Amino acid sequence: MSLSSSLARDPAQANHAFQVISERYEYRRSTAITTNRLFKDWPKVFPDALNAQVIAERFTERAERFIMDGKGYRPNKATT
């Protein structure tokens, strides 16, 4: 699952993502999330700040976080 700004524009989509994440948490299912946003920025993605907080708490409770910081894999294809 990728967290994108489209969730902020569509509350129904954000609610669906919340439901999926909540159910996977409840049944102890693995879930991989990719995002370039910090947890503190999640209220910008999820329109409901409480949902953003609950999701962040559920992910961090039993999580293994991999933070990759460095040069990107893709070459820079800037046009001049």
Phi and psi restraints in degrees (range 20) as a CNS / XPLOR table:
assign (resid 1 and name C) (resid 2 and name N)
       (resid 2 and name CA) (resid 2 and name C) 1.0 -114.0 20.0 2
assign (resid 2 and name N) (resid 2 and name CA)
       (resid 2 and name C) (resid 3 and name N) 1.0 130.5 20.0 2
assign (resid 2 and name C) (resid 3 and name N)
       (resid 3 and name CA) (resid 3 and name C) 1.0 -89.3 20.0 2
assign (resid 3 and name N) (resid 3 and name CA)
       (resid 3 and name C) (resid 4 and name N) 1.0 119.8 20.0 2
assign (resid 3 and name C) (resid 4 and name N)
       (resid 4 and name CA) (resid 4 and name C) 1.0 -129.0 20.0 2
assign (resid 4 and name N) (resid 4 and name CA)
       (resid 4 and name C) (resid 5 and name N) 1.0 171.1 20.0 2
assign (resid 4 and name C) (resid 5 and name N)
       (resid 5 and name CA) (resid 5 and name C) 1.0 -70.2 20.0 2
assign (resid 5 and name N) (resid 5 and name CA)
       (resid 5 and name C) (resid 6 and name N) 1.0 -12.7 20.0 2
assign (resid 5 and name C) (resid 6 and name N)
       (resid 6 and name CA) (resid 6 and name C) 1.0 -64.5 20.0 2
assign (resid 6 and name N) (resid 6 and name CA)
       (resid 6 and name C) (resid 7 and name N) 1.0 -26.0 20.0 2
assign (resid 6 and name C) (resid 7 and name N)
       (resid 7 and name CA) (resid 7 and name C) 1.0 -65.4 20.0 2
assign (resid 7 and name N) (resid 7 and name CA)
       (resid 7 and name C) (resid 8 and name N) 1.0 -35.3 20.0 2
assign (resid 7 and name C) (resid 8 and name N)
       (resid 8 and name CA) (resid 8 and name C) 1.0 -68.1 20.0 2
assign (resid 8 and name N) (resid 8 and name CA)
       (resid 8 and name C) (resid 9 and name N) 1.0 -29.5 20.0 2
assign (resid 8 and name C) (resid 9 and name N)
       (resid 9 and name CA) (resid 9 and name C) 1.0 -83.8 20.0 2
assign (resid 9 and name N) (resid 9 and name CA)
       (resid 9 and name C) (resid 10 and name N) 1.0 -18.0 20.0 2
assign (resid 9 and name C) (resid 10 and name N)
       (resid 10 and name CA) (resid 10 and name C) 1.0 -129.7 20.0 2
assign (resid 10 and name N) (resid 10 and name CA)
       (resid 10 and name C) (resid 11 and name N) 1.0 96.4 20.0 2
assign (resid 10 and name C) (resid 11 and name N)
       (resid 11 and name CA) (resid 11 and name C) 1.0 -58.0 20.0 2
assign (resid 11 and name N) (resid 11 and name CA)
       (resid 11 and name C) (resid 12 and name N) 1.0 -33.5 20.0 2
assign (resid 11 and name C) (resid 12 and name N)
       (resid 12 and name CA) (resid 12 and name C) 1.0 -65.2 20.0 2
assign (resid 12 and name N) (resid 12 and name CA)
       (resid 12 and name C) (resid 13 and name N) 1.0 -40.2 20.0 2
assign (resid 12 and name C) (resid 13 and name N)
       (resid 13 and name CA) (resid 13 and name C) 1.0 -67.3 20.0 2
assign (resid 13 and name N) (resid 13 and name CA)
       (resid 13 and name C) (resid 14 and name N) 1.0 -40.7 20.0 2
assign (resid 13 and name C) (resid 14 and name N)
       (resid 14 and name CA) (resid 14 and name C) 1.0 -63.8 20.0 2
assign (resid 14 and name N) (resid 14 and name CA)
       (resid 14 and name C) (resid 15 and name N) 1.0 -40.0 20.0 2
assign (resid 14 and name C) (resid 15 and name N)
       (resid 15 and name CA) (resid 15 and name C) 1.0 -65.3 20.0 2
assign (resid 15 and name N) (resid 15 and name CA)
       (resid 15 and name C) (resid 16 and name N) 1.0 -40.0 20.0 2
assign (resid 15 and name C) (resid 16 and name N)
       (resid 16 and name CA) (resid 16 and name C) 1.0 -63.4 20.0 2
assign (resid 16 and name N) (resid 16 and name CA)
       (resid 16 and name C) (resid 17 and name N) 1.0 -43.8 20.0 2
assign (resid 16 and name C) (resid 17 and name N)
       (resid 17 and name CA) (resid 17 and name C) 1.0 -60.2 20.0 2
assign (resid 17 and name N) (resid 17 and name CA)
       (resid 17 and name C) (resid 18 and name N) 1.0 -41.9 20.0 2
assign (resid 17 and name C) (resid 18 and name N)
       (resid 18 and name CA) (resid 18 and name C) 1.0 -60.7 20.0 2
assign (resid 18 and name N) (resid 18 and name CA)
       (resid 18 and name C) (resid 19 and name N) 1.0 -43.7 20.0 2
assign (resid 18 and name C) (resid 19 and name N)
       (resid 19 and name CA) (resid 19 and name C) 1.0 -62.7 20.0 2
assign (resid 19 and name N) (resid 19 and name CA)
       (resid 19 and name C) (resid 20 and name N) 1.0 -44.2 20.0 2
assign (resid 19 and name C) (resid 20 and name N)
       (resid 20 and name CA) (resid 20 and name C) 1.0 -62.5 20.0 2
assign (resid 20 and name N) (resid 20 and name CA)
       (resid 20 and name C) (resid 21 and name N) 1.0 -47.9 20.0 2
assign (resid 20 and name C) (resid 21 and name N)
       (resid 21 and name CA) (resid 21 and name C) 1.0 -63.9 20.0 2
assign (resid 21 and name N) (resid 21 and name CA)
       (resid 21 and name C) (resid 22 and name N) 1.0 -42.0 20.0 2
assign (resid 21 and name C) (resid 22 and name N)
       (resid 22 and name CA) (resid 22 and name C) 1.0 -63.1 20.0 2
assign (resid 22 and name N) (resid 22 and name CA)
       (resid 22 and name C) (resid 23 and name N) 1.0 -42.7 20.0 2
assign (resid 22 and name C) (resid 23 and name N)
       (resid 23 and name CA) (resid 23 and name C) 1.0 -66.9 20.0 2
assign (resid 23 and name N) (resid 23 and name CA)
       (resid 23 and name C) (resid 24 and name N) 1.0 -41.7 20.0 2
assign (resid 23 and name C) (resid 24 and name N)
       (resid 24 and name CA) (resid 24 and name C) 1.0 -64.5 20.0 2
assign (resid 24 and name N) (resid 24 and name CA)
       (resid 24 and name C) (resid 25 and name N) 1.0 -36.1 20.0 2
assign (resid 24 and name C) (resid 25 and name N)
       (resid 25 and name CA) (resid 25 and name C) 1.0 -65.8 20.0 2
assign (resid 25 and name N) (resid 25 and name CA)
       (resid 25 and name C) (resid 26 and name N) 1.0 -46.3 20.0 2
assign (resid 25 and name C) (resid 26 and name N)
       (resid 26 and name CA) (resid 26 and name C) 1.0 -60.6 20.0 2
assign (resid 26 and name N) (resid 26 and name CA)
       (resid 26 and name C) (resid 27 and name N) 1.0 -39.4 20.0 2
assign (resid 26 and name C) (resid 27 and name N)
       (resid 27 and name CA) (resid 27 and name C) 1.0 -94.7 20.0 2
assign (resid 27 and name N) (resid 27 and name CA)
       (resid 27 and name C) (resid 28 and name N) 1.0 11.1 20.0 2
assign (resid 27 and name C) (resid 28 and name N)
       (resid 28 and name CA) (resid 28 and name C) 1.0 55.3 20.0 2
assign (resid 28 and name N) (resid 28 and name CA)
       (resid 28 and name C) (resid 29 and name N) 1.0 47.7 20.0 2
assign (resid 28 and name C) (resid 29 and name N)
       (resid 29 and name CA) (resid 29 and name C) 1.0 -97.9 20.0 2
assign (resid 29 and name N) (resid 29 and name CA)
       (resid 29 and name C) (resid 30 and name N) 1.0 145.5 20.0 2
assign (resid 29 and name C) (resid 30 and name N)
       (resid 30 and name CA) (resid 30 and name C) 1.0 -68.4 20.0 2
assign (resid 30 and name N) (resid 30 and name CA)
       (resid 30 and name C) (resid 31 and name N) 1.0 143.3 20.0 2
assign (resid 30 and name C) (resid 31 and name N)
       (resid 31 and name CA) (resid 31 and name C) 1.0 -143.4 20.0 2
assign (resid 31 and name N) (resid 31 and name CA)
       (resid 31 and name C) (resid 32 and name N) 1.0 128.6 20.0 2
assign (resid 31 and name C) (resid 32 and name N)
       (resid 32 and name CA) (resid 32 and name C) 1.0 -105.2 20.0 2
assign (resid 32 and name N) (resid 32 and name CA)
       (resid 32 and name C) (resid 33 and name N) 1.0 132.1 20.0 2
assign (resid 32 and name C) (resid 33 and name N)
       (resid 33 and name CA) (resid 33 and name C) 1.0 -123.0 20.0 2
assign (resid 33 and name N) (resid 33 and name CA)
       (resid 33 and name C) (resid 34 and name N) 1.0 134.6 20.0 2
assign (resid 33 and name C) (resid 34 and name N)
       (resid 34 and name CA) (resid 34 and name C) 1.0 -118.0 20.0 2
assign (resid 34 and name N) (resid 34 and name CA)
       (resid 34 and name C) (resid 35 and name N) 1.0 134.2 20.0 2
assign (resid 34 and name C) (resid 35 and name N)
       (resid 35 and name CA) (resid 35 and name C) 1.0 -160.8 20.0 2
assign (resid 35 and name N) (resid 35 and name CA)
       (resid 35 and name C) (resid 36 and name N) 1.0 152.5 20.0 2
assign (resid 35 and name C) (resid 36 and name N)
       (resid 36 and name CA) (resid 36 and name C) 1.0 -106.7 20.0 2
assign (resid 36 and name N) (resid 36 and name CA)
       (resid 36 and name C) (resid 37 and name N) 1.0 16.7 20.0 2
assign (resid 36 and name C) (resid 37 and name N)
       (resid 37 and name CA) (resid 37 and name C) 1.0 -106.6 20.0 2
assign (resid 37 and name N) (resid 37 and name CA)
       (resid 37 and name C) (resid 38 and name N) 1.0 143.2 20.0 2
assign (resid 37 and name C) (resid 38 and name N)
       (resid 38 and name CA) (resid 38 and name C) 1.0 -75.8 20.0 2
assign (resid 38 and name N) (resid 38 and name CA)
       (resid 38 and name C) (resid 39 and name N) 1.0 157.4 20.0 2
assign (resid 38 and name C) (resid 39 and name N)
       (resid 39 and name CA) (resid 39 and name C) 1.0 -56.4 20.0 2
assign (resid 39 and name N) (resid 39 and name CA)
       (resid 39 and name C) (resid 40 and name N) 1.0 -36.0 20.0 2
assign (resid 39 and name C) (resid 40 and name N)
       (resid 40 and name CA) (resid 40 and name C) 1.0 -64.8 20.0 2
assign (resid 40 and name N) (resid 40 and name CA)
       (resid 40 and name C) (resid 41 and name N) 1.0 -18.4 20.0 2
assign (resid 40 and name C) (resid 41 and name N)
       (resid 41 and name CA) (resid 41 and name C) 1.0 -94.0 20.0 2
assign (resid 41 and name N) (resid 41 and name CA)
       (resid 41 and name C) (resid 42 and name N) 1.0 -2.9 20.0 2
assign (resid 41 and name C) (resid 42 and name N)
       (resid 42 and name CA) (resid 42 and name C) 1.0 -62.2 20.0 2
assign (resid 42 and name N) (resid 42 and name CA)
       (resid 42 and name C) (resid 43 and name N) 1.0 -30.8 20.0 2
assign (resid 42 and name C) (resid 43 and name N)
       (resid 43 and name CA) (resid 43 and name C) 1.0 -60.2 20.0 2
assign (resid 43 and name N) (resid 43 and name CA)
       (resid 43 and name C) (resid 44 and name N) 1.0 -20.0 20.0 2
assign (resid 43 and name C) (resid 44 and name N)
       (resid 44 and name CA) (resid 44 and name C) 1.0 -75.5 20.0 2
assign (resid 44 and name N) (resid 44 and name CA)
       (resid 44 and name C) (resid 45 and name N) 1.0 -25.1 20.0 2
assign (resid 44 and name C) (resid 45 and name N)
       (resid 45 and name CA) (resid 45 and name C) 1.0 -88.2 20.0 2
assign (resid 45 and name N) (resid 45 and name CA)
       (resid 45 and name C) (resid 46 and name N) 1.0 -46.1 20.0 2
assign (resid 45 and name C) (resid 46 and name N)
       (resid 46 and name CA) (resid 46 and name C) 1.0 -96.9 20.0 2
assign (resid 46 and name N) (resid 46 and name CA)
       (resid 46 and name C) (resid 47 and name N) 1.0 120.7 20.0 2
assign (resid 46 and name C) (resid 47 and name N)
       (resid 47 and name CA) (resid 47 and name C) 1.0 -58.3 20.0 2
assign (resid 47 and name N) (resid 47 and name CA)
       (resid 47 and name C) (resid 48 and name N) 1.0 -31.4 20.0 2
assign (resid 47 and name C) (resid 48 and name N)
       (resid 48 and name CA) (resid 48 and name C) 1.0 -94.6 20.0 2
assign (resid 48 and name N) (resid 48 and name CA)
       (resid 48 and name C) (resid 49 and name N) 1.0 110.3 20.0 2
assign (resid 48 and name C) (resid 49 and name N)
       (resid 49 and name CA) (resid 49 and name C) 1.0 -59.9 20.0 2
assign (resid 49 and name N) (resid 49 and name CA)
       (resid 49 and name C) (resid 50 and name N) 1.0 -33.4 20.0 2
assign (resid 49 and name C) (resid 50 and name N)
       (resid 50 and name CA) (resid 50 and name C) 1.0 -65.3 20.0 2
assign (resid 50 and name N) (resid 50 and name CA)
       (resid 50 and name C) (resid 51 and name N) 1.0 -42.8 20.0 2
assign (resid 50 and name C) (resid 51 and name N)
       (resid 51 and name CA) (resid 51 and name C) 1.0 -60.5 20.0 2
assign (resid 51 and name N) (resid 51 and name CA)
       (resid 51 and name C) (resid 52 and name N) 1.0 -41.8 20.0 2
assign (resid 51 and name C) (resid 52 and name N)
       (resid 52 and name CA) (resid 52 and name C) 1.0 -60.9 20.0 2
assign (resid 52 and name N) (resid 52 and name CA)
       (resid 52 and name C) (resid 53 and name N) 1.0 -42.3 20.0 2
assign (resid 52 and name C) (resid 53 and name N)
       (resid 53 and name CA) (resid 53 and name C) 1.0 -66.2 20.0 2
assign (resid 53 and name N) (resid 53 and name CA)
       (resid 53 and name C) (resid 54 and name N) 1.0 -44.5 20.0 2
assign (resid 53 and name C) (resid 54 and name N)
       (resid 54 and name CA) (resid 54 and name C) 1.0 -62.8 20.0 2
assign (resid 54 and name N) (resid 54 and name CA)
       (resid 54 and name C) (resid 55 and name N) 1.0 -44.6 20.0 2
assign (resid 54 and name C) (resid 55 and name N)
       (resid 55 and name CA) (resid 55 and name C) 1.0 -62.6 20.0 2
assign (resid 55 and name N) (resid 55 and name CA)
       (resid 55 and name C) (resid 56 and name N) 1.0 -45.9 20.0 2
assign (resid 55 and name C) (resid 56 and name N)
       (resid 56 and name CA) (resid 56 and name C) 1.0 -59.8 20.0 2
assign (resid 56 and name N) (resid 56 and name CA)
       (resid 56 and name C) (resid 57 and name N) 1.0 -41.8 20.0 2
assign (resid 56 and name C) (resid 57 and name N)
       (resid 57 and name CA) (resid 57 and name C) 1.0 -64.8 20.0 2
assign (resid 57 and name N) (resid 57 and name CA)
       (resid 57 and name C) (resid 58 and name N) 1.0 -40.9 20.0 2
assign (resid 57 and name C) (resid 58 and name N)
       (resid 58 and name CA) (resid 58 and name C) 1.0 -67.7 20.0 2
assign (resid 58 and name N) (resid 58 and name CA)
       (resid 58 and name C) (resid 59 and name N) 1.0 -36.2 20.0 2
assign (resid 58 and name C) (resid 59 and name N)
       (resid 59 and name CA) (resid 59 and name C) 1.0 -71.2 20.0 2
assign (resid 59 and name N) (resid 59 and name CA)
       (resid 59 and name C) (resid 60 and name N) 1.0 -35.6 20.0 2
assign (resid 59 and name C) (resid 60 and name N)
       (resid 60 and name CA) (resid 60 and name C) 1.0 -86.2 20.0 2
assign (resid 60 and name N) (resid 60 and name CA)
       (resid 60 and name C) (resid 61 and name N) 1.0 -15.2 20.0 2
assign (resid 60 and name C) (resid 61 and name N)
       (resid 61 and name CA) (resid 61 and name C) 1.0 -63.1 20.0 2
assign (resid 61 and name N) (resid 61 and name CA)
       (resid 61 and name C) (resid 62 and name N) 1.0 -47.6 20.0 2
assign (resid 61 and name C) (resid 62 and name N)
       (resid 62 and name CA) (resid 62 and name C) 1.0 -126.4 20.0 2
assign (resid 62 and name N) (resid 62 and name CA)
       (resid 62 and name C) (resid 63 and name N) 1.0 43.8 20.0 2
assign (resid 62 and name C) (resid 63 and name N)
       (resid 63 and name CA) (resid 63 and name C) 1.0 -104.9 20.0 2
assign (resid 63 and name N) (resid 63 and name CA)
       (resid 63 and name C) (resid 64 and name N) 1.0 153.5 20.0 2
assign (resid 63 and name C) (resid 64 and name N)
       (resid 64 and name CA) (resid 64 and name C) 1.0 -115.8 20.0 2
assign (resid 64 and name N) (resid 64 and name CA)
       (resid 64 and name C) (resid 65 and name N) 1.0 117.0 20.0 2
assign (resid 64 and name C) (resid 65 and name N)
       (resid 65 and name CA) (resid 65 and name C) 1.0 -100.3 20.0 2
assign (resid 65 and name N) (resid 65 and name CA)
       (resid 65 and name C) (resid 66 and name N) 1.0 135.8 20.0 2
assign (resid 65 and name C) (resid 66 and name N)
       (resid 66 and name CA) (resid 66 and name C) 1.0 -118.0 20.0 2
assign (resid 66 and name N) (resid 66 and name CA)
       (resid 66 and name C) (resid 67 and name N) 1.0 111.3 20.0 2
assign (resid 66 and name C) (resid 67 and name N)
       (resid 67 and name CA) (resid 67 and name C) 1.0 -104.9 20.0 2
assign (resid 67 and name N) (resid 67 and name CA)
       (resid 67 and name C) (resid 68 and name N) 1.0 116.1 20.0 2
assign (resid 67 and name C) (resid 68 and name N)
       (resid 68 and name CA) (resid 68 and name C) 1.0 -105.2 20.0 2
assign (resid 68 and name N) (resid 68 and name CA)
       (resid 68 and name C) (resid 69 and name N) 1.0 120.6 20.0 2
assign (resid 68 and name C) (resid 69 and name N)
       (resid 69 and name CA) (resid 69 and name C) 1.0 -132.7 20.0 2
assign (resid 69 and name N) (resid 69 and name CA)
       (resid 69 and name C) (resid 70 and name N) 1.0 123.6 20.0 2
assign (resid 69 and name C) (resid 70 and name N)
       (resid 70 and name CA) (resid 70 and name C) 1.0 159.3 20.0 2
assign (resid 70 and name N) (resid 70 and name CA)
       (resid 70 and name C) (resid 71 and name N) 1.0 -164.4 20.0 2
assign (resid 70 and name C) (resid 71 and name N)
       (resid 71 and name CA) (resid 71 and name C) 1.0 -66.4 20.0 2
assign (resid 71 and name N) (resid 71 and name CA)
       (resid 71 and name C) (resid 72 and name N) 1.0 144.2 20.0 2
assign (resid 71 and name C) (resid 72 and name N)
       (resid 72 and name CA) (resid 72 and name C) 1.0 -71.5 20.0 2
assign (resid 72 and name N) (resid 72 and name CA)
       (resid 72 and name C) (resid 73 and name N) 1.0 156.6 20.0 2
assign (resid 72 and name C) (resid 73 and name N)
       (resid 73 and name CA) (resid 73 and name C) 1.0 -73.9 20.0 2
assign (resid 73 and name N) (resid 73 and name CA)
       (resid 73 and name C) (resid 74 and name N) 1.0 -39.5 20.0 2
assign (resid 73 and name C) (resid 74 and name N)
       (resid 74 and name CA) (resid 74 and name C) 1.0 -73.3 20.0 2
assign (resid 74 and name N) (resid 74 and name CA)
       (resid 74 and name C) (resid 75 and name N) 1.0 138.5 20.0 2
assign (resid 74 and name C) (resid 75 and name N)
       (resid 75 and name CA) (resid 75 and name C) 1.0 -69.8 20.0 2
assign (resid 75 and name N) (resid 75 and name CA)
       (resid 75 and name C) (resid 76 and name N) 1.0 152.5 20.0 2
assign (resid 75 and name C) (resid 76 and name N)
       (resid 76 and name CA) (resid 76 and name C) 1.0 -73.9 20.0 2
assign (resid 76 and name N) (resid 76 and name CA)
       (resid 76 and name C) (resid 77 and name N) 1.0 117.4 20.0 2
assign (resid 76 and name C) (resid 77 and name N)
       (resid 77 and name CA) (resid 77 and name C) 1.0 -110.0 20.0 2
assign (resid 77 and name N) (resid 77 and name CA)
       (resid 77 and name C) (resid 78 and name N) 1.0 45.9 20.0 2
assign (resid 77 and name C) (resid 78 and name N)
       (resid 78 and name CA) (resid 78 and name C) 1.0 -68.6 20.0 2
assign (resid 78 and name N) (resid 78 and name CA)
       (resid 78 and name C) (resid 79 and name N) 1.0 137.8 20.0 2
assign (resid 78 and name C) (resid 79 and name N)
       (resid 79 and name CA) (resid 79 and name C) 1.0 -98.4 20.0 2
assign (resid 79 and name N) (resid 79 and name CA)
       (resid 79 and name C) (resid 80 and name N) 1.0 146.8 20.0 2
